């Protein structure tokens, strides 16, 4: 399943991204700051740099 999480760098989001990725889901996290990308990759999520405002 492909799952997209808004606020992808928050504490809950990072934990959820790790769990979903570990069970085999494709996870993308929406973030505003490109420098947060490595943190998402480290938990198995694809970073998507985007400002929803």
ModelCIF file with pLDDT and N, C-alpha, C, O atoms, coordinates in Angstrom:
data_MODEL
#
_entry.id   MODEL 
#
_entity.id                         1 
_entity.type                       polymer 
_entity.pdbx_number_of_molecules   1 
#
_entity_poly.entity_id                      1 
_entity_poly.type                           'polypeptide(L)' 
_entity_poly.nstd_linkage                   no 
_entity_poly.nstd_monomer                   no 
_entity_poly.pdbx_seq_one_letter_code       
;(UNK)(UNK)(UNK)(UNK)(UNK)(UNK)(UNK)(UNK)(UNK)(UNK)(UNK)(UNK)(UNK)(UNK)(UNK)(UNK)
(UNK)(UNK)(UNK)(UNK)(UNK)(UNK)(UNK)(UNK)(UNK)(UNK)(UNK)(UNK)(UNK)(UNK)(UNK)(UNK)
(UNK)(UNK)(UNK)(UNK)(UNK)(UNK)(UNK)(UNK)(UNK)(UNK)(UNK)(UNK)(UNK)(UNK)(UNK)(UNK)
(UNK)(UNK)(UNK)(UNK)(UNK)
;
_entity_poly.pdbx_seq_one_letter_code_can   XXXXXXXXXXXXXXXXXXXXXXXXXXXXXXXXXXXXXXXXXXXXXXXXXXXXX 
_entity_poly.pdbx_strand_id                 A 
#
loop_
_entity_poly_seq.entity_id 
_entity_poly_seq.num 
_entity_poly_seq.mon_id 
_entity_poly_seq.hetero 
1 1  UNK n 
1 2  UNK n 
1 3  UNK n 
1 4  UNK n 
1 5  UNK n 
1 6  UNK n 
1 7  UNK n 
1 8  UNK n 
1 9  UNK n 
1 10 UNK n 
1 11 UNK n 
1 12 UNK n 
1 13 UNK n 
1 14 UNK n 
1 15 UNK n 
1 16 UNK n 
1 17 UNK n 
1 18 UNK n 
1 19 UNK n 
1 20 UNK n 
1 21 UNK n 
1 22 UNK n 
1 23 UNK n 
1 24 UNK n 
1 25 UNK n 
1 26 UNK n 
1 27 UNK n 
1 28 UNK n 
1 29 UNK n 
1 30 UNK n 
1 31 UNK n 
1 32 UNK n 
1 33 UNK n 
1 34 UNK n 
1 35 UNK n 
1 36 UNK n 
1 37 UNK n 
1 38 UNK n 
1 39 UNK n 
1 40 UNK n 
1 41 UNK n 
1 42 UNK n 
1 43 UNK n 
1 44 UNK n 
1 45 UNK n 
1 46 UNK n 
1 47 UNK n 
1 48 UNK n 
1 49 UNK n 
1 50 UNK n 
1 51 UNK n 
1 52 UNK n 
1 53 UNK n 
#
_struct_asym.id          A 
_struct_asym.entity_id   1 
#
loop_
_ma_qa_metric.id 
_ma_qa_metric.mode 
_ma_qa_metric.name 
_ma_qa_metric.software_group_id 
_ma_qa_metric.type 
1 global pLDDT . pLDDT 
2 local  pLDDT . pLDDT 
#
_ma_qa_metric_global.metric_id      1 
_ma_qa_metric_global.metric_value   96.77 
_ma_qa_metric_global.model_id       1 
_ma_qa_metric_global.ordinal_id     1 
#
loop_
_ma_qa_metric_local.label_asym_id 
_ma_qa_metric_local.label_comp_id 
_ma_qa_metric_local.label_seq_id 
_ma_qa_metric_local.metric_id 
_ma_qa_metric_local.metric_value 
_ma_qa_metric_local.model_id 
_ma_qa_metric_local.ordinal_id 
A UNK 1  2 96.00 1 1  
A UNK 2  2 97.00 1 2  
A UNK 3  2 98.00 1 3  
A UNK 4  2 98.00 1 4  
A UNK 5  2 97.00 1 5  
A UNK 6  2 96.00 1 6  
A UNK 7  2 95.00 1 7  
A UNK 8  2 96.00 1 8  
A UNK 9  2 97.00 1 9  
A UNK 10 2 97.00 1 10 
A UNK 11 2 97.00 1 11 
A UNK 12 2 98.00 1 12 
A UNK 13 2 98.00 1 13 
A UNK 14 2 98.00 1 14 
A UNK 15 2 98.00 1 15 
A UNK 16 2 98.00 1 16 
A UNK 17 2 98.00 1 17 
A UNK 18 2 98.00 1 18 
A UNK 19 2 98.00 1 19 
A UNK 20 2 98.00 1 20 
A UNK 21 2 98.00 1 21 
A UNK 22 2 98.00 1 22 
A UNK 23 2 97.00 1 23 
A UNK 24 2 97.00 1 24 
A UNK 25 2 98.00 1 25 
A UNK 26 2 98.00 1 26 
A UNK 27 2 98.00 1 27 
A UNK 28 2 98.00 1 28 
A UNK 29 2 98.00 1 29 
A UNK 30 2 98.00 1 30 
A UNK 31 2 97.00 1 31 
A UNK 32 2 96.00 1 32 
A UNK 33 2 96.00 1 33 
A UNK 34 2 97.00 1 34 
A UNK 35 2 97.00 1 35 
A UNK 36 2 97.00 1 36 
A UNK 37 2 98.00 1 37 
A UNK 38 2 98.00 1 38 
A UNK 39 2 98.00 1 39 
A UNK 40 2 98.00 1 40 
A UNK 41 2 98.00 1 41 
A UNK 42 2 98.00 1 42 
A UNK 43 2 98.00 1 43 
A UNK 44 2 97.00 1 44 
A UNK 45 2 98.00 1 45 
A UNK 46 2 98.00 1 46 
A UNK 47 2 98.00 1 47 
A UNK 48 2 98.00 1 48 
A UNK 49 2 97.00 1 49 
A UNK 50 2 95.00 1 50 
A UNK 51 2 89.00 1 51 
A UNK 52 2 85.00 1 52 
A UNK 53 2 84.00 1 53 
#
loop_
_atom_site.group_PDB 
_atom_site.id 
_atom_site.type_symbol 
_atom_site.label_atom_id 
_atom_site.label_alt_id 
_atom_site.label_comp_id 
_atom_site.label_asym_id 
_atom_site.label_entity_id 
_atom_site.label_seq_id 
_atom_site.pdbx_PDB_ins_code 
_atom_site.Cartn_x 
_atom_site.Cartn_y 
_atom_site.Cartn_z 
_atom_site.occupancy 
_atom_site.B_iso_or_equiv 
_atom_site.pdbx_formal_charge 
_atom_site.auth_seq_id 
_atom_site.auth_comp_id 
_atom_site.auth_asym_id 
_atom_site.auth_atom_id 
_atom_site.pdbx_PDB_model_num 
ATOM 1   N N  . UNK A 1 1  ? 0.848  -1.164 0.000  1.00 96.00 ? 1  UNK A N  1 
ATOM 2   C CA . UNK A 1 1  ? 0.000  0.000  0.000  1.00 96.00 ? 1  UNK A CA 1 
ATOM 3   C C  . UNK A 1 1  ? 0.903  1.240  0.000  1.00 96.00 ? 1  UNK A C  1 
ATOM 4   O O  . UNK A 1 1  ? 1.948  1.243  0.650  1.00 96.00 ? 1  UNK A O  1 
ATOM 5   N N  . UNK A 1 2  ? 0.512  2.266  -0.710 1.00 97.00 ? 2  UNK A N  1 
ATOM 6   C CA . UNK A 1 2  ? 1.247  3.548  -0.725 1.00 97.00 ? 2  UNK A CA 1 
ATOM 7   C C  . UNK A 1 2  ? 0.558  4.494  0.241  1.00 97.00 ? 2  UNK A C  1 
ATOM 8   O O  . UNK A 1 2  ? -0.645 4.735  0.141  1.00 97.00 ? 2  UNK A O  1 
ATOM 9   N N  . UNK A 1 3  ? 1.327  5.024  1.173  1.00 98.00 ? 3  UNK A N  1 
ATOM 10  C CA . UNK A 1 3  ? 0.789  5.890  2.214  1.00 98.00 ? 3  UNK A CA 1 
ATOM 11  C C  . UNK A 1 3  ? 1.568  7.200  2.215  1.00 98.00 ? 3  UNK A C  1 
ATOM 12  O O  . UNK A 1 3  ? 2.797  7.194  2.157  1.00 98.00 ? 3  UNK A O  1 
ATOM 13  N N  . UNK A 1 4  ? 0.853  8.327  2.280  1.00 98.00 ? 4  UNK A N  1 
ATOM 14  C CA . UNK A 1 4  ? 1.469  9.649  2.342  1.00 98.00 ? 4  UNK A CA 1 
ATOM 15  C C  . UNK A 1 4  ? 1.079  10.284 3.673  1.00 98.00 ? 4  UNK A C  1 
ATOM 16  O O  . UNK A 1 4  ? -0.090 10.294 4.058  1.00 98.00 ? 4  UNK A O  1 
ATOM 17  N N  . UNK A 1 5  ? 2.084  10.811 4.361  1.00 97.00 ? 5  UNK A N  1 
ATOM 18  C CA . UNK A 1 5  ? 1.855  11.404 5.679  1.00 97.00 ? 5  UNK A CA 1 
ATOM 19  C C  . UNK A 1 5  ? 2.230  12.881 5.632  1.00 97.00 ? 5  UNK A C  1 
ATOM 20  O O  . UNK A 1 5  ? 3.375  13.231 5.346  1.00 97.00 ? 5  UNK A O  1 
ATOM 21  N N  . UNK A 1 6  ? 1.255  13.746 5.915  1.00 96.00 ? 6  UNK A N  1 
ATOM 22  C CA . UNK A 1 6  ? 1.527  15.182 6.031  1.00 96.00 ? 6  UNK A CA 1 
ATOM 23  C C  . UNK A 1 6  ? 2.185  15.423 7.381  1.00 96.00 ? 6  UNK A C  1 
ATOM 24  O O  . UNK A 1 6  ? 1.828  14.789 8.374  1.00 96.00 ? 6  UNK A O  1 
ATOM 25  N N  . UNK A 1 7  ? 3.139  16.333 7.416  1.00 95.00 ? 7  UNK A N  1 
ATOM 26  C CA . UNK A 1 7  ? 3.874  16.565 8.659  1.00 95.00 ? 7  UNK A CA 1 
ATOM 27  C C  . UNK A 1 7  ? 4.847  15.424 8.911  1.00 95.00 ? 7  UNK A C  1 
ATOM 28  O O  . UNK A 1 7  ? 4.993  14.953 10.039 1.00 95.00 ? 7  UNK A O  1 
ATOM 29  N N  . UNK A 1 8  ? 5.503  14.991 7.855  1.00 96.00 ? 8  UNK A N  1 
ATOM 30  C CA . UNK A 1 8  ? 6.307  13.784 7.871  1.00 96.00 ? 8  UNK A CA 1 
ATOM 31  C C  . UNK A 1 8  ? 7.532  13.791 8.755  1.00 96.00 ? 8  UNK A C  1 
ATOM 32  O O  . UNK A 1 8  ? 8.163  12.745 8.912  1.00 96.00 ? 8  UNK A O  1 
ATOM 33  N N  . UNK A 1 9  ? 7.902  14.922 9.343  1.00 97.00 ? 9  UNK A N  1 
ATOM 34  C CA . UNK A 1 9  ? 9.095  14.966 10.184 1.00 97.00 ? 9  UNK A CA 1 
ATOM 35  C C  . UNK A 1 9  ? 8.755  15.032 11.664 1.00 97.00 ? 9  UNK A C  1 
ATOM 36  O O  . UNK A 1 9  ? 9.659  15.113 12.497 1.00 97.00 ? 9  UNK A O  1 
ATOM 37  N N  . UNK A 1 10 ? 7.483  15.000 12.008 1.00 97.00 ? 10 UNK A N  1 
ATOM 38  C CA . UNK A 1 10 ? 7.089  15.021 13.421 1.00 97.00 ? 10 UNK A CA 1 
ATOM 39  C C  . UNK A 1 10 ? 7.443  13.717 14.118 1.00 97.00 ? 10 UNK A C  1 
ATOM 40  O O  . UNK A 1 10 ? 7.699  12.706 13.464 1.00 97.00 ? 10 UNK A O  1 
ATOM 41  N N  . UNK A 1 11 ? 7.455  13.742 15.439 1.00 97.00 ? 11 UNK A N  1 
ATOM 42  C CA . UNK A 1 11 ? 7.826  12.559 16.218 1.00 97.00 ? 11 UNK A CA 1 
ATOM 43  C C  . UNK A 1 11 ? 6.923  11.356 15.928 1.00 97.00 ? 11 UNK A C  1 
ATOM 44  O O  . UNK A 1 11 ? 7.409  10.242 15.731 1.00 97.00 ? 11 UNK A O  1 
ATOM 45  N N  . UNK A 1 12 ? 5.624  11.588 15.904 1.00 98.00 ? 12 UNK A N  1 
ATOM 46  C CA . UNK A 1 12 ? 4.690  10.489 15.630 1.00 98.00 ? 12 UNK A CA 1 
ATOM 47  C C  . UNK A 1 12 ? 4.833  10.023 14.190 1.00 98.00 ? 12 UNK A C  1 
ATOM 48  O O  . UNK A 1 12 ? 4.811  8.822  13.918 1.00 98.00 ? 12 UNK A O  1 
ATOM 49  N N  . UNK A 1 13 ? 4.979  10.961 13.271 1.00 98.00 ? 13 UNK A N  1 
ATOM 50  C CA . UNK A 1 13 ? 5.114  10.608 11.851 1.00 98.00 ? 13 UNK A CA 1 
ATOM 51  C C  . UNK A 1 13 ? 6.358  9.765  11.604 1.00 98.00 ? 13 UNK A C  1 
ATOM 52  O O  . UNK A 1 13 ? 6.291  8.774  10.876 1.00 98.00 ? 13 UNK A O  1 
ATOM 53  N N  . UNK A 1 14 ? 7.487  10.135 12.192 1.00 98.00 ? 14 UNK A N  1 
ATOM 54  C CA . UNK A 1 14 ? 8.712  9.365  11.999 1.00 98.00 ? 14 UNK A CA 1 
ATOM 55  C C  . UNK A 1 14 ? 8.565  7.942  12.536 1.00 98.00 ? 14 UNK A C  1 
ATOM 56  O O  . UNK A 1 14 ? 9.033  6.991  11.911 1.00 98.00 ? 14 UNK A O  1 
ATOM 57  N N  . UNK A 1 15 ? 7.927  7.797  13.677 1.00 98.00 ? 15 UNK A N  1 
ATOM 58  C CA . UNK A 1 15 ? 7.700  6.463  14.237 1.00 98.00 ? 15 UNK A CA 1 
ATOM 59  C C  . UNK A 1 15 ? 6.769  5.654  13.340 1.00 98.00 ? 15 UNK A C  1 
ATOM 60  O O  . UNK A 1 15 ? 7.020  4.478  13.075 1.00 98.00 ? 15 UNK A O  1 
ATOM 61  N N  . UNK A 1 16 ? 5.692  6.289  12.873 1.00 98.00 ? 16 UNK A N  1 
ATOM 62  C CA . UNK A 1 16 ? 4.741  5.619  11.999 1.00 98.00 ? 16 UNK A CA 1 
ATOM 63  C C  . UNK A 1 16 ? 5.372  5.232  10.663 1.00 98.00 ? 16 UNK A C  1 
ATOM 64  O O  . UNK A 1 16 ? 5.134  4.138  10.152 1.00 98.00 ? 16 UNK A O  1 
ATOM 65  N N  . UNK A 1 17 ? 6.170  6.125  10.106 1.00 98.00 ? 17 UNK A N  1 
ATOM 66  C CA . UNK A 1 17 ? 6.853  5.838  8.837  1.00 98.00 ? 17 UNK A CA 1 
ATOM 67  C C  . UNK A 1 17 ? 7.766  4.623  8.979  1.00 98.00 ? 17 UNK A C  1 
ATOM 68  O O  . UNK A 1 17 ? 7.835  3.788  8.078  1.00 98.00 ? 17 UNK A O  1 
ATOM 69  N N  . UNK A 1 18 ? 8.453  4.526  10.088 1.00 98.00 ? 18 UNK A N  1 
ATOM 70  C CA . UNK A 1 18 ? 9.344  3.385  10.335 1.00 98.00 ? 18 UNK A CA 1 
ATOM 71  C C  . UNK A 1 18 ? 8.533  2.080  10.403 1.00 98.00 ? 18 UNK A C  1 
ATOM 72  O O  . UNK A 1 18 ? 8.906  1.080  9.789  1.00 98.00 ? 18 UNK A O  1 
ATOM 73  N N  . UNK A 1 19 ? 7.433  2.101  11.146 1.00 98.00 ? 19 UNK A N  1 
ATOM 74  C CA . UNK A 1 19 ? 6.598  0.905  11.298 1.00 98.00 ? 19 UNK A CA 1 
ATOM 75  C C  . UNK A 1 19 ? 5.975  0.473  9.970  1.00 98.00 ? 19 UNK A C  1 
ATOM 76  O O  . UNK A 1 19 ? 5.981  -0.710 9.628  1.00 98.00 ? 19 UNK A O  1 
ATOM 77  N N  . UNK A 1 20 ? 5.441  1.435  9.233  1.00 98.00 ? 20 UNK A N  1 
ATOM 78  C CA . UNK A 1 20 ? 4.795  1.110  7.960  1.00 98.00 ? 20 UNK A CA 1 
ATOM 79  C C  . UNK A 1 20 ? 5.808  0.592  6.945  1.00 98.00 ? 20 UNK A C  1 
ATOM 80  O O  . UNK A 1 20 ? 5.533  -0.357 6.211  1.00 98.00 ? 20 UNK A O  1 
ATOM 81  N N  . UNK A 1 21 ? 6.963  1.210  6.909  1.00 98.00 ? 21 UNK A N  1 
ATOM 82  C CA . UNK A 1 21 ? 8.008  0.780  5.993  1.00 98.00 ? 21 UNK A CA 1 
ATOM 83  C C  . UNK A 1 21 ? 8.482  -0.635 6.332  1.00 98.00 ? 21 UNK A C  1 
ATOM 84  O O  . UNK A 1 21 ? 8.727  -1.446 5.438  1.00 98.00 ? 21 UNK A O  1 
ATOM 85  N N  . UNK A 1 22 ? 8.609  -0.923 7.627  1.00 98.00 ? 22 UNK A N  1 
ATOM 86  C CA . UNK A 1 22 ? 9.059  -2.243 8.074  1.00 98.00 ? 22 UNK A CA 1 
ATOM 87  C C  . UNK A 1 22 ? 8.073  -3.347 7.681  1.00 98.00 ? 22 UNK A C  1 
ATOM 88  O O  . UNK A 1 22 ? 8.483  -4.488 7.466  1.00 98.00 ? 22 UNK A O  1 
ATOM 89  N N  . UNK A 1 23 ? 6.789  -3.023 7.585  1.00 97.00 ? 23 UNK A N  1 
ATOM 90  C CA . UNK A 1 23 ? 5.822  -4.053 7.198  1.00 97.00 ? 23 UNK A CA 1 
ATOM 91  C C  . UNK A 1 23 ? 5.632  -4.141 5.686  1.00 97.00 ? 23 UNK A C  1 
ATOM 92  O O  . UNK A 1 23 ? 4.815  -4.922 5.197  1.00 97.00 ? 23 UNK A O  1 
ATOM 93  N N  . UNK A 1 24 ? 6.406  -3.320 4.942  1.00 97.00 ? 24 UNK A N  1 
ATOM 94  C CA . UNK A 1 24 ? 6.406  -3.442 3.491  1.00 97.00 ? 24 UNK A CA 1 
ATOM 95  C C  . UNK A 1 24 ? 5.617  -2.410 2.722  1.00 97.00 ? 24 UNK A C  1 
ATOM 96  O O  . UNK A 1 24 ? 5.513  -2.495 1.498  1.00 97.00 ? 24 UNK A O  1 
ATOM 97  N N  . UNK A 1 25 ? 5.056  -1.429 3.422  1.00 98.00 ? 25 UNK A N  1 
ATOM 98  C CA . UNK A 1 25 ? 4.314  -0.376 2.726  1.00 98.00 ? 25 UNK A CA 1 
ATOM 99  C C  . UNK A 1 25 ? 5.276  0.630  2.106  1.00 98.00 ? 25 UNK A C  1 
ATOM 100 O O  . UNK A 1 25 ? 6.396  0.804  2.585  1.00 98.00 ? 25 UNK A O  1 
ATOM 101 N N  . UNK A 1 26 ? 4.830  1.294  1.033  1.00 98.00 ? 26 UNK A N  1 
ATOM 102 C CA . UNK A 1 26 ? 5.577  2.414  0.448  1.00 98.00 ? 26 UNK A CA 1 
ATOM 103 C C  . UNK A 1 26 ? 5.106  3.666  1.171  1.00 98.00 ? 26 UNK A C  1 
ATOM 104 O O  . UNK A 1 26 ? 3.923  4.005  1.140  1.00 98.00 ? 26 UNK A O  1 
ATOM 105 N N  . UNK A 1 27 ? 6.034  4.345  1.816  1.00 98.00 ? 27 UNK A N  1 
ATOM 106 C CA . UNK A 1 27 ? 5.677  5.500  2.646  1.00 98.00 ? 27 UNK A CA 1 
ATOM 107 C C  . UNK A 1 27 ? 6.354  6.754  2.111  1.00 98.00 ? 27 UNK A C  1 
ATOM 108 O O  . UNK A 1 27 ? 7.545  6.749  1.803  1.00 98.00 ? 27 UNK A O  1 
ATOM 109 N N  . UNK A 1 28 ? 5.580  7.824  2.006  1.00 98.00 ? 28 UNK A N  1 
ATOM 110 C CA . UNK A 1 28 ? 6.106  9.134  1.639  1.00 98.00 ? 28 UNK A CA 1 
ATOM 111 C C  . UNK A 1 28 ? 5.707  10.116 2.736  1.00 98.00 ? 28 UNK A C  1 
ATOM 112 O O  . UNK A 1 28 ? 4.575  10.097 3.217  1.00 98.00 ? 28 UNK A O  1 
ATOM 113 N N  . UNK A 1 29 ? 6.635  10.959 3.119  1.00 98.00 ? 29 UNK A N  1 
ATOM 114 C CA . UNK A 1 29 ? 6.364  11.970 4.132  1.00 98.00 ? 29 UNK A CA 1 
ATOM 115 C C  . UNK A 1 29 ? 6.500  13.356 3.534  1.00 98.00 ? 29 UNK A C  1 
ATOM 116 O O  . UNK A 1 29 ? 7.511  13.672 2.907  1.00 98.00 ? 29 UNK A O  1 
ATOM 117 N N  . UNK A 1 30 ? 5.490  14.179 3.727  1.00 98.00 ? 30 UNK A N  1 
ATOM 118 C CA . UNK A 1 30 ? 5.526  15.557 3.229  1.00 98.00 ? 30 UNK A CA 1 
ATOM 119 C C  . UNK A 1 30 ? 6.244  16.424 4.263  1.00 98.00 ? 30 UNK A C  1 
ATOM 120 O O  . UNK A 1 30 ? 5.864  16.466 5.433  1.00 98.00 ? 30 UNK A O  1 
ATOM 121 N N  . UNK A 1 31 ? 7.281  17.110 3.806  1.00 97.00 ? 31 UNK A N  1 
ATOM 122 C CA . UNK A 1 31 ? 8.066  17.998 4.663  1.00 97.00 ? 31 UNK A CA 1 
ATOM 123 C C  . UNK A 1 31 ? 8.260  19.338 3.952  1.00 97.00 ? 31 UNK A C  1 
ATOM 124 O O  . UNK A 1 31 ? 8.152  19.421 2.728  1.00 97.00 ? 31 UNK A O  1 
ATOM 125 N N  . UNK A 1 32 ? 8.547  20.383 4.728  1.00 96.00 ? 32 UNK A N  1 
ATOM 126 C CA . UNK A 1 32 ? 8.779  21.703 4.131  1.00 96.00 ? 32 UNK A CA 1 
ATOM 127 C C  . UNK A 1 32 ? 10.256 22.010 3.949  1.00 96.00 ? 32 UNK A C  1 
ATOM 128 O O  . UNK A 1 32 ? 10.616 22.804 3.080  1.00 96.00 ? 32 UNK A O  1 
ATOM 129 N N  . UNK A 1 33 ? 11.110 21.401 4.744  1.00 96.00 ? 33 UNK A N  1 
ATOM 130 C CA . UNK A 1 33 ? 12.534 21.732 4.725  1.00 96.00 ? 33 UNK A CA 1 
ATOM 131 C C  . UNK A 1 33 ? 13.331 20.592 4.094  1.00 96.00 ? 33 UNK A C  1 
ATOM 132 O O  . UNK A 1 33 ? 13.306 19.472 4.604  1.00 96.00 ? 33 UNK A O  1 
ATOM 133 N N  . UNK A 1 34 ? 14.029 20.855 3.005  1.00 97.00 ? 34 UNK A N  1 
ATOM 134 C CA . UNK A 1 34 ? 14.810 19.807 2.339  1.00 97.00 ? 34 UNK A CA 1 
ATOM 135 C C  . UNK A 1 34 ? 15.852 19.158 3.252  1.00 97.00 ? 34 UNK A C  1 
ATOM 136 O O  . UNK A 1 34 ? 16.205 17.996 3.052  1.00 97.00 ? 34 UNK A O  1 
ATOM 137 N N  . UNK A 1 35 ? 16.345 19.886 4.242  1.00 97.00 ? 35 UNK A N  1 
ATOM 138 C CA . UNK A 1 35 ? 17.361 19.322 5.132  1.00 97.00 ? 35 UNK A CA 1 
ATOM 139 C C  . UNK A 1 35 ? 16.817 18.207 6.040  1.00 97.00 ? 35 UNK A C  1 
ATOM 140 O O  . UNK A 1 35 ? 17.596 17.521 6.702  1.00 97.00 ? 35 UNK A O  1 
ATOM 141 N N  . UNK A 1 36 ? 15.508 18.024 6.076  1.00 97.00 ? 36 UNK A N  1 
ATOM 142 C CA . UNK A 1 36 ? 14.904 16.937 6.857  1.00 97.00 ? 36 UNK A CA 1 
ATOM 143 C C  . UNK A 1 36 ? 14.832 15.626 6.062  1.00 97.00 ? 36 UNK A C  1 
ATOM 144 O O  . UNK A 1 36 ? 14.461 14.588 6.609  1.00 97.00 ? 36 UNK A O  1 
ATOM 145 N N  . UNK A 1 37 ? 15.178 15.672 4.806  1.00 98.00 ? 37 UNK A N  1 
ATOM 146 C CA . UNK A 1 37 ? 15.051 14.504 3.921  1.00 98.00 ? 37 UNK A CA 1 
ATOM 147 C C  . UNK A 1 37 ? 15.808 13.282 4.430  1.00 98.00 ? 37 UNK A C  1 
ATOM 148 O O  . UNK A 1 37 ? 15.289 12.167 4.371  1.00 98.00 ? 37 UNK A O  1 
ATOM 149 N N  . UNK A 1 38 ? 17.026 13.476 4.927  1.00 98.00 ? 38 UNK A N  1 
ATOM 150 C CA . UNK A 1 38 ? 17.821 12.340 5.391  1.00 98.00 ? 38 UNK A CA 1 
ATOM 151 C C  . UNK A 1 38 ? 17.159 11.606 6.555  1.00 98.00 ? 38 UNK A C  1 
ATOM 152 O O  . UNK A 1 38 ? 17.272 10.385 6.662  1.00 98.00 ? 38 UNK A O  1 
ATOM 153 N N  . UNK A 1 39 ? 16.467 12.347 7.429  1.00 98.00 ? 39 UNK A N  1 
ATOM 154 C CA . UNK A 1 39 ? 15.782 11.714 8.552  1.00 98.00 ? 39 UNK A CA 1 
ATOM 155 C C  . UNK A 1 39 ? 14.671 10.787 8.066  1.00 98.00 ? 39 UNK A C  1 
ATOM 156 O O  . UNK A 1 39 ? 14.472 9.707  8.623  1.00 98.00 ? 39 UNK A O  1 
ATOM 157 N N  . UNK A 1 40 ? 13.951 11.206 7.034  1.00 98.00 ? 40 UNK A N  1 
ATOM 158 C CA . UNK A 1 40 ? 12.885 10.367 6.497  1.00 98.00 ? 40 UNK A CA 1 
ATOM 159 C C  . UNK A 1 40 ? 13.454 9.140  5.798  1.00 98.00 ? 40 UNK A C  1 
ATOM 160 O O  . UNK A 1 40 ? 12.944 8.032  5.961  1.00 98.00 ? 40 UNK A O  1 
ATOM 161 N N  . UNK A 1 41 ? 14.507 9.343  5.026  1.00 98.00 ? 41 UNK A N  1 
ATOM 162 C CA . UNK A 1 41 ? 15.140 8.200  4.357  1.00 98.00 ? 41 UNK A CA 1 
ATOM 163 C C  . UNK A 1 41 ? 15.645 7.183  5.373  1.00 98.00 ? 41 UNK A C  1 
ATOM 164 O O  . UNK A 1 41 ? 15.594 5.979  5.124  1.00 98.00 ? 41 UNK A O  1 
ATOM 165 N N  . UNK A 1 42 ? 16.134 7.659  6.518  1.00 98.00 ? 42 UNK A N  1 
ATOM 166 C CA . UNK A 1 42 ? 16.678 6.778  7.549  1.00 98.00 ? 42 UNK A CA 1 
ATOM 167 C C  . UNK A 1 42 ? 15.609 5.843  8.126  1.00 98.00 ? 42 UNK A C  1 
ATOM 168 O O  . UNK A 1 42 ? 15.927 4.746  8.585  1.00 98.00 ? 42 UNK A O  1 
ATOM 169 N N  . UNK A 1 43 ? 14.349 6.273  8.104  1.00 98.00 ? 43 UNK A N  1 
ATOM 170 C CA . UNK A 1 43 ? 13.275 5.416  8.631  1.00 98.00 ? 43 UNK A CA 1 
ATOM 171 C C  . UNK A 1 43 ? 12.545 4.676  7.505  1.00 98.00 ? 43 UNK A C  1 
ATOM 172 O O  . UNK A 1 43 ? 11.570 3.967  7.753  1.00 98.00 ? 43 UNK A O  1 
ATOM 173 N N  . UNK A 1 44 ? 13.019 4.844  6.276  1.00 97.00 ? 44 UNK A N  1 
ATOM 174 C CA . UNK A 1 44 ? 12.446 4.104  5.161  1.00 97.00 ? 44 UNK A CA 1 
ATOM 175 C C  . UNK A 1 44 ? 11.353 4.808  4.395  1.00 97.00 ? 44 UNK A C  1 
ATOM 176 O O  . UNK A 1 44 ? 10.612 4.174  3.644  1.00 97.00 ? 44 UNK A O  1 
ATOM 177 N N  . UNK A 1 45 ? 11.240 6.123  4.576  1.00 98.00 ? 45 UNK A N  1 
ATOM 178 C CA . UNK A 1 45 ? 10.197 6.887  3.891  1.00 98.00 ? 45 UNK A CA 1 
ATOM 179 C C  . UNK A 1 45 ? 10.818 7.736  2.783  1.00 98.00 ? 45 UNK A C  1 
ATOM 180 O O  . UNK A 1 45 ? 11.980 8.135  2.856  1.00 98.00 ? 45 UNK A O  1 
ATOM 181 N N  . UNK A 1 46 ? 10.017 7.998  1.767  1.00 98.00 ? 46 UNK A N  1 
ATOM 182 C CA . UNK A 1 46 ? 10.431 8.882  0.684  1.00 98.00 ? 46 UNK A CA 1 
ATOM 183 C C  . UNK A 1 46 ? 10.067 10.324 1.042  1.00 98.00 ? 46 UNK A C  1 
ATOM 184 O O  . UNK A 1 46 ? 8.891  10.615 1.262  1.00 98.00 ? 46 UNK A O  1 
ATOM 185 N N  . UNK A 1 47 ? 11.033 11.225 1.105  1.00 98.00 ? 47 UNK A N  1 
ATOM 186 C CA . UNK A 1 47 ? 10.712 12.616 1.435  1.00 98.00 ? 47 UNK A CA 1 
ATOM 187 C C  . UNK A 1 47 ? 10.086 13.338 0.239  1.00 98.00 ? 47 UNK A C  1 
ATOM 188 O O  . UNK A 1 47 ? 10.553 13.197 -0.891 1.00 98.00 ? 47 UNK A O  1 
ATOM 189 N N  . UNK A 1 48 ? 9.036  14.105 0.494  1.00 98.00 ? 48 UNK A N  1 
ATOM 190 C CA . UNK A 1 48 ? 8.400  14.936 -0.521 1.00 98.00 ? 48 UNK A CA 1 
ATOM 191 C C  . UNK A 1 48 ? 8.405  16.359 0.022  1.00 98.00 ? 48 UNK A C  1 
ATOM 192 O O  . UNK A 1 48 ? 7.673  16.675 0.960  1.00 98.00 ? 48 UNK A O  1 
ATOM 193 N N  . UNK A 1 49 ? 9.229  17.211 -0.568 1.00 97.00 ? 49 UNK A N  1 
ATOM 194 C CA . UNK A 1 49 ? 9.344  18.593 -0.110 1.00 97.00 ? 49 UNK A CA 1 
ATOM 195 C C  . UNK A 1 49 ? 8.212  19.401 -0.733 1.00 97.00 ? 49 UNK A C  1 
ATOM 196 O O  . UNK A 1 49 ? 8.134  19.559 -1.952 1.00 97.00 ? 49 UNK A O  1 
ATOM 197 N N  . UNK A 1 50 ? 7.331  19.911 0.141  1.00 95.00 ? 50 UNK A N  1 
ATOM 198 C CA . UNK A 1 50 ? 6.120  20.580 -0.319 1.00 95.00 ? 50 UNK A CA 1 
ATOM 199 C C  . UNK A 1 50 ? 5.544  21.411 0.827  1.00 95.00 ? 50 UNK A C  1 
ATOM 200 O O  . UNK A 1 50 ? 5.494  20.952 1.968  1.00 95.00 ? 50 UNK A O  1 
ATOM 201 N N  . UNK A 1 51 ? 5.114  22.617 0.522  1.00 89.00 ? 51 UNK A N  1 
ATOM 202 C CA . UNK A 1 51 ? 4.424  23.444 1.514  1.00 89.00 ? 51 UNK A CA 1 
ATOM 203 C C  . UNK A 1 51 ? 2.941  23.401 1.169  1.00 89.00 ? 51 UNK A C  1 
ATOM 204 O O  . UNK A 1 51 ? 2.540  23.853 0.097  1.00 89.00 ? 51 UNK A O  1 
ATOM 205 N N  . UNK A 1 52 ? 2.130  22.865 2.065  1.00 85.00 ? 52 UNK A N  1 
ATOM 206 C CA . UNK A 1 52 ? 0.699  22.711 1.816  1.00 85.00 ? 52 UNK A CA 1 
ATOM 207 C C  . UNK A 1 52 ? -0.077 24.015 1.917  1.00 85.00 ? 52 UNK A C  1 
ATOM 208 O O  . UNK A 1 52 ? -1.253 24.061 1.556  1.00 85.00 ? 52 UNK A O  1 
ATOM 209 N N  . UNK A 1 53 ? 0.557  25.070 2.400  1.00 84.00 ? 53 UNK A N  1 
ATOM 210 C CA . UNK A 1 53 ? -0.162 26.337 2.524  1.00 84.00 ? 53 UNK A CA 1 
ATOM 211 C C  . UNK A 1 53 ? -0.328 27.024 1.210  1.00 84.00 ? 53 UNK A C  1 
ATOM 212 O O  . UNK A 1 53 ? -0.915 28.104 1.148  1.00 84.00 ? 53 UNK A O  1 
#
